[in-house]
Amino acid sequence: MEKVASFFKEERDPWFIRGERKGVEKGRQETAEKTAKAVRNMIRKGFSDTDICEVQDVTSEYVARIREEMENEK
């Protein structure tokens, strides 16, 4: 069994690599969704774009896009 363990490295396994990539992408998507939700909440509470950009570490264009989406939802 030790010979197999020294031969097989999970870091080189294509299925491991594929799963790892999927996990990373899912994490990025969840982070983006949480950031968008936080920005929406800050807009609703009356924060300025500058404050939102500073706190959430996003661009002013991103905040403007979220504001536009919120206006279109109304």
N, CA, C and O atoms as a GROMACS GRO file, in nm:
protein
  296
    1MET      N    1   0.082  -0.118   0.000
    1MET     CA    2   0.000   0.000   0.000
    1MET      C    3   0.088   0.126   0.000
    1MET      O    4   0.050   0.227  -0.059
    2GLU      N    5   0.200   0.120   0.064
    2GLU     CA    6   0.289   0.235   0.065
    2GLU      C    7   0.339   0.269  -0.074
    2GLU      O    8   0.358   0.386  -0.107
    3LYS      N    9   0.361   0.167  -0.157
    3LYS     CA   10   0.408   0.191  -0.293
    3LYS      C   11   0.302   0.268  -0.373
    3LYS      O   12   0.336   0.357  -0.451
    4VAL      N   13   0.176   0.233  -0.353
    4VAL     CA   14   0.068   0.303  -0.423
    4VAL      C   15   0.060   0.448  -0.374
    4VAL      O   16   0.043   0.540  -0.454
    5ALA      N   17   0.073   0.466  -0.245
    5ALA     CA   18   0.065   0.601  -0.188
    5ALA      C   19   0.178   0.690  -0.237
    5ALA      O   20   0.159   0.810  -0.256
    6SER      N   21   0.294   0.631  -0.258
    6SER     CA   22   0.405   0.712  -0.308
    6SER      C   23   0.390   0.740  -0.458
    6SER      O   24   0.445   0.838  -0.508
    7PHE      N   25   0.317   0.656  -0.528
    7PHE     CA   26   0.296   0.675  -0.671
    7PHE      C   27   0.180   0.772  -0.698
    7PHE      O   28   0.191   0.859  -0.784
    8PHE      N   29   0.072   0.757  -0.624
    8PHE     CA   30  -0.049   0.836  -0.647
    8PHE      C   31  -0.045   0.964  -0.564
    8PHE      O   32  -0.033   0.959  -0.441
    9LYS      N   33  -0.055   1.076  -0.630
    9LYS     CA   34  -0.062   1.205  -0.563
    9LYS      C   35  -0.194   1.270  -0.603
    9LYS      O   36  -0.220   1.291  -0.721
   10GLU      N   37  -0.276   1.300  -0.504
   10GLU     CA   38  -0.408   1.356  -0.537
   10GLU      C   39  -0.398   1.489  -0.609
   10GLU      O   40  -0.489   1.525  -0.684
   11GLU      N   41  -0.291   1.564  -0.588
   11GLU     CA   42  -0.274   1.692  -0.655
   11GLU      C   43  -0.263   1.676  -0.807
   11GLU      O   44  -0.288   1.770  -0.882
   12ARG      N   45  -0.226   1.557  -0.853
   12ARG     CA   46  -0.213   1.532  -0.996
   12ARG      C   47  -0.336   1.460  -1.053
   12ARG      O   48  -0.346   1.442  -1.174
   13ASP      N   49  -0.427   1.420  -0.969
   13ASP     CA   50  -0.546   1.348  -1.013
   13ASP      C   51  -0.640   1.444  -1.085
   13ASP      O   52  -0.677   1.547  -1.029
   14PRO      N   53  -0.680   1.413  -1.208
   14PRO     CA   54  -0.767   1.504  -1.284
   14PRO      C   55  -0.901   1.529  -1.215
   14PRO      O   56  -0.954   1.640  -1.224
   15TRP      N   57  -0.956   1.431  -1.148
   15TRP     CA   58  -1.084   1.450  -1.078
   15TRP      C   59  -1.068   1.540  -0.956
   15TRP      O   60  -1.157   1.620  -0.925
   16PHE      N   61  -0.957   1.527  -0.888
   16PHE     CA   62  -0.928   1.615  -0.775
   16PHE      C   63  -0.914   1.759  -0.823
   16PHE      O   64  -0.971   1.850  -0.763
   17ILE      N   65  -0.840   1.778  -0.929
   17ILE     CA   66  -0.817   1.912  -0.984
   17ILE      C   67  -0.949   1.972  -1.030
   17ILE      O   68  -0.977   2.089  -1.003
   18ARG      N   69  -1.031   1.892  -1.097
   18ARG     CA   70  -1.162   1.940  -1.144
   18ARG      C   71  -1.250   1.982  -1.025
   18ARG      O   72  -1.312   2.089  -1.028
   19GLY      N   73  -1.256   1.900  -0.924
   19GLY     CA   74  -1.335   1.932  -0.805
   19GLY      C   75  -1.285   2.056  -0.734
   19GLY      O   76  -1.363   2.138  -0.686
   20GLU      N   77  -1.155   2.068  -0.726
   20GLU     CA   78  -1.095   2.185  -0.662
   20GLU      C   79  -1.132   2.312  -0.738
   20GLU      O   80  -1.167   2.414  -0.677
   21ARG      N   81  -1.125   2.308  -0.869
   21ARG     CA   82  -1.161   2.424  -0.950
   21ARG      C   83  -1.307   2.460  -0.932
   21ARG      O   84  -1.342   2.578  -0.920
   22LYS      N   85  -1.394   2.359  -0.930
   22LYS     CA   86  -1.536   2.385  -0.908
   22LYS      C   87  -1.560   2.449  -0.772
   22LYS      O   88  -1.641   2.541  -0.760
   23GLY      N   89  -1.490   2.402  -0.671
   23GLY     CA   90  -1.504   2.458  -0.537
   23GLY      C   91  -1.460   2.603  -0.531
   23GLY      O   92  -1.525   2.686  -0.467
   24VAL      N   93  -1.351   2.633  -0.596
   24VAL     CA   94  -1.301   2.771  -0.599
   24VAL      C   95  -1.401   2.861  -0.670
   24VAL      O   96  -1.430   2.970  -0.623
   25GLU      N   97  -1.453   2.816  -0.784
   25GLU     CA   98  -1.551   2.895  -0.859
   25GLU      C   99  -1.678   2.917  -0.778
   25GLU      O  100  -1.735   3.026  -0.779
   26LYS      N  101  -1.723   2.815  -0.709
   26LYS     CA  102  -1.843   2.827  -0.625
   26LYS      C  103  -1.819   2.928  -0.513
   26LYS      O  104  -1.907   3.008  -0.481
   27GLY      N  105  -1.702   2.926  -0.454
   27GLY     CA  106  -1.666   3.022  -0.349
   27GLY      C  107  -1.665   3.164  -0.401
   27GLY      O  108  -1.712   3.256  -0.333
   28ARG      N  109  -1.613   3.184  -0.521
   28ARG     CA  110  -1.611   3.317  -0.581
   28ARG      C  111  -1.754   3.367  -0.606
   28ARG      O  112  -1.786   3.483  -0.580
   29GLN      N  113  -1.838   3.277  -0.656
   29GLN     CA  114  -1.976   3.315  -0.684
   29GLN      C  115  -2.050   3.351  -0.555
   29GLN      O  116  -2.124   3.450  -0.552
   30GLU      N  117  -2.031   3.274  -0.450
   30GLU     CA  118  -2.095   3.303  -0.322
   30GLU      C  119  -2.048   3.437  -0.266
   30GLU      O  120  -2.127   3.513  -0.211
   31THR      N  121  -1.919   3.464  -0.279
   31THR     CA  122  -1.864   3.592  -0.232
   31THR      C  123  -1.924   3.708  -0.310
   31THR      O  124  -1.958   3.811  -0.251
   32ALA      N  125  -1.937   3.692  -0.442
   32ALA     CA  126  -1.995   3.798  -0.524
   32ALA      C  127  -2.140   3.824  -0.485
   32ALA      O  128  -2.184   3.939  -0.480
   33GLU      N  129  -2.214   3.717  -0.458
   33GLU     CA  130  -2.354   3.732  -0.418
   33GLU      C  131  -2.365   3.803  -0.283
   33GLU      O  132  -2.452   3.888  -0.264
   34LYS      N  133  -2.278   3.768  -0.190
   34LYS     CA  134  -2.280   3.833  -0.058
   34LYS      C  135  -2.244   3.980  -0.069
   34LYS      O  136  -2.302   4.064  -0.001
   35THR      N  137  -2.147   4.011  -0.153
   35THR     CA  138  -2.107   4.150  -0.173
   35THR      C  139  -2.222   4.230  -0.233
   35THR      O  140  -2.250   4.342  -0.188
   36ALA      N  141  -2.288   4.174  -0.334
   36ALA     CA  142  -2.400   4.244  -0.397
   36ALA      C  143  -2.512   4.268  -0.295
   36ALA      O  144  -2.572   4.375  -0.294
   37LYS      N  145  -2.538   4.170  -0.211
   37LYS     CA  146  -2.642   4.184  -0.109
   37LYS      C  147  -2.604   4.294  -0.009
   37LYS      O  148  -2.688   4.375   0.030
   38ALA      N  149  -2.478   4.296   0.031
   38ALA     CA  150  -2.431   4.398   0.125
   38ALA      C  151  -2.441   4.537   0.064
   38ALA      O  152  -2.481   4.632   0.131
   39VAL      N  153  -2.404   4.550  -0.063
   39VAL     CA  154  -2.412   4.679  -0.131
   39VAL      C  155  -2.558   4.724  -0.139
   39VAL      O  156  -2.588   4.841  -0.114
   40ARG      N  157  -2.648   4.633  -0.173
   40ARG     CA  158  -2.790   4.667  -0.180
   40ARG      C  159  -2.840   4.717  -0.043
   40ARG      O  160  -2.912   4.817  -0.035
   41ASN      N  161  -2.802   4.648   0.061
   41ASN     CA  162  -2.845   4.688   0.195
   41ASN      C  163  -2.790   4.826   0.232
   41ASN      O  164  -2.860   4.908   0.292
   42MET      N  165  -2.665   4.852   0.196
   42MET     CA  166  -2.606   4.982   0.226
   42MET      C  167  -2.675   5.094   0.147
   42MET      O  168  -2.693   5.204   0.198
   43ILE      N  169  -2.713   5.065   0.023
   43ILE     CA  170  -2.784   5.164  -0.057
   43ILE      C  171  -2.919   5.195   0.008
   43ILE      O  172  -2.958   5.311   0.019
   44ARG      N  173  -2.990   5.090   0.050
   44ARG     CA  174  -3.120   5.108   0.115
   44ARG      C  175  -3.109   5.191   0.243
   44ARG      O  176  -3.201   5.266   0.277
   45LYS      N  177  -2.998   5.176   0.312
   45LYS     CA  178  -2.980   5.248   0.438
   45LYS      C  179  -2.926   5.389   0.418
   45LYS      O  180  -2.906   5.463   0.514
   46GLY      N  181  -2.901   5.428   0.292
   46GLY     CA  182  -2.863   5.565   0.262
   46GLY      C  183  -2.714   5.595   0.264
   46GLY      O  184  -2.676   5.712   0.270
   47PHE      N  185  -2.629   5.494   0.258
   47PHE     CA  186  -2.485   5.518   0.252
   47PHE      C  187  -2.450   5.584   0.120
   47PHE      O  188  -2.515   5.560   0.018
   48SER      N  189  -2.347   5.665   0.122
   48SER     CA  190  -2.300   5.727  -0.002
   48SER      C  191  -2.222   5.623  -0.084
   48SER      O  192  -2.173   5.524  -0.031
   49ASP      N  193  -2.211   5.651  -0.213
   49ASP     CA  194  -2.136   5.560  -0.300
   49ASP      C  195  -1.991   5.548  -0.254
   49ASP      O  196  -1.932   5.440  -0.258
   50THR      N  197  -1.933   5.660  -0.211
   50THR     CA  198  -1.794   5.660  -0.165
   50THR      C  199  -1.777   5.568  -0.044
   50THR      O  200  -1.682   5.490  -0.038
   51ASP      N  201  -1.870   5.577   0.051
   51ASP     CA  202  -1.862   5.492   0.170
   51ASP      C  203  -1.879   5.344   0.133
   51ASP      O  204  -1.808   5.258   0.185
   52ILE      N  205  -1.972   5.317   0.043
   52ILE     CA  206  -1.995   5.178   0.001
   52ILE      C  207  -1.870   5.122  -0.066
   52ILE      O  208  -1.828   5.010  -0.037
   53CYS      N  209  -1.810   5.200  -0.154
   53CYS     CA  210  -1.688   5.156  -0.223
   53CYS      C  211  -1.577   5.127  -0.124
   53CYS      O  212  -1.505   5.028  -0.137
   54GLU      N  213  -1.564   5.212  -0.026
   54GLU     CA  214  -1.458   5.196   0.073
   54GLU      C  215  -1.480   5.074   0.161
   54GLU      O  216  -1.387   4.997   0.185
   55VAL      N  217  -1.602   5.057   0.210
   55VAL     CA  218  -1.631   4.948   0.304
   55VAL      C  219  -1.631   4.812   0.233
   55VAL      O  220  -1.576   4.715   0.285
   56GLN      N  221  -1.693   4.806   0.115
   56GLN     CA  222  -1.707   4.679   0.045
   56GLN      C  223  -1.593   4.650  -0.053
   56GLN      O  224  -1.587   4.542  -0.112
   57ASP      N  225  -1.504   4.747  -0.071
   57ASP     CA  226  -1.391   4.733  -0.162
   57ASP      C  227  -1.438   4.698  -0.304
   57ASP      O  228  -1.394   4.601  -0.365
   58VAL      N  229  -1.530   4.782  -0.354
   58VAL     CA  230  -1.581   4.768  -0.490
   58VAL      C  231  -1.564   4.901  -0.562
   58VAL      O  232  -1.534   5.003  -0.500
   59THR      N  233  -1.583   4.900  -0.693
   59THR     CA  234  -1.569   5.022  -0.771
   59THR      C  235  -1.699   5.102  -0.770
   59THR      O  236  -1.805   5.049  -0.739
   60SER      N  237  -1.687   5.228  -0.805
   60SER     CA  238  -1.806   5.313  -0.812
   60SER      C  239  -1.897   5.268  -0.926
   60SER      O  240  -2.018   5.284  -0.919
   61GLU      N  241  -1.838   5.212  -1.032
   61GLU     CA  242  -1.918   5.158  -1.142
   61GLU      C  243  -2.004   5.041  -1.096
   61GLU      O  244  -2.118   5.026  -1.139
   62TYR      N  245  -1.949   4.958  -1.010
   62TYR     CA  246  -2.023   4.844  -0.955
   62TYR      C  247  -2.142   4.893  -0.873
   62TYR      O  248  -2.252   4.840  -0.886
   63VAL      N  249  -2.120   4.993  -0.789
   63VAL     CA  250  -2.227   5.048  -0.706
   63VAL      C  251  -2.334   5.110  -0.796
   63VAL      O  252  -2.453   5.093  -0.772
   64ALA      N  253  -2.292   5.181  -0.900
   64ALA     CA  254  -2.387   5.243  -0.992
   64ALA      C  255  -2.471   5.136  -1.062
   64ALA      O  256  -2.591   5.154  -1.081
   65ARG      N  257  -2.408   5.026  -1.099
   65ARG     CA  258  -2.481   4.918  -1.166
   65ARG      C  259  -2.584   4.856  -1.072
   65ARG      O  260  -2.696   4.827  -1.114
   66ILE      N  261  -2.547   4.837  -0.946
   66ILE     CA  262  -2.641   4.782  -0.847
   66ILE      C  263  -2.756   4.879  -0.826
   66ILE      O  264  -2.872   4.838  -0.819
   67ARG      N  265  -2.726   5.009  -0.816
   67ARG     CA  266  -2.832   5.111  -0.801
   67ARG      C  267  -2.928   5.105  -0.920
   67ARG      O  268  -3.050   5.113  -0.903
   68GLU      N  269  -2.873   5.092  -1.040
   68GLU     CA  270  -2.956   5.085  -1.160
   68GLU      C  271  -3.045   4.962  -1.157
   68GLU      O  272  -3.164   4.970  -1.189
   69GLU      N  273  -2.989   4.847  -1.119
   69GLU     CA  274  -3.068   4.725  -1.109
   69GLU      C  275  -3.182   4.742  -1.009
   69GLU      O  276  -3.294   4.696  -1.033
   70MET      N  277  -3.153   4.808  -0.897
   70MET     CA  278  -3.254   4.829  -0.796
   70MET      C  279  -3.366   4.920  -0.848
   70MET      O  280  -3.483   4.898  -0.819
   71GLU      N  281  -3.329   5.022  -0.926
   71GLU     CA  282  -3.429   5.112  -0.986
   71GLU      C  283  -3.518   5.037  -1.085
   71GLU      O  284  -3.638   5.061  -1.092
   72ASN      N  285  -3.458   4.948  -1.162
   72ASN     CA  286  -3.532   4.871  -1.261
   72ASN      C  287  -3.627   4.770  -1.197
   72ASN      O  288  -3.727   4.732  -1.257
   73GLU      N  289  -3.596   4.727  -1.074
   73GLU     CA  290  -3.681   4.632  -1.003
   73GLU      C  291  -3.809   4.696  -0.953
   73GLU      O  292  -3.908   4.627  -0.931
   74LYS      N  293  -3.808   4.828  -0.935
   74LYS     CA  294  -3.924   4.898  -0.879
   74LYS      C  295  -4.038   4.905  -0.973
   74LYS      O  296  -4.142   4.961  -0.938
   0.00000   0.00000   0.00000
